[in-house]
């Protein structure tokens, strides 16, 4: 084990995010809700670390997400933009 430098750390987090997102997709395809929750929790932890790694507080992400949801809507309506 070693401590990563800042650039390596962020790169490793981005790679881990891709890995964890793939595990969410696998859980959705073949697992139950509990497995999806477990994998989603892993994605959340990686995202939190990535955001901290670039010097942003998680509250800022939540604020921007809420603003985007107000302006553009969320995913609850299941709409899919094709163009």
Buried (B, 14 or more C-beta within 10 A) or exposed (E): EEEEEEEEBBEBBEEBBEEBBEBBEEBEEEBEEEBBEEBBEBBEEBBEBBBEBEEEEEEEBEEEEEEEEEEEEEEEEEEEEEE
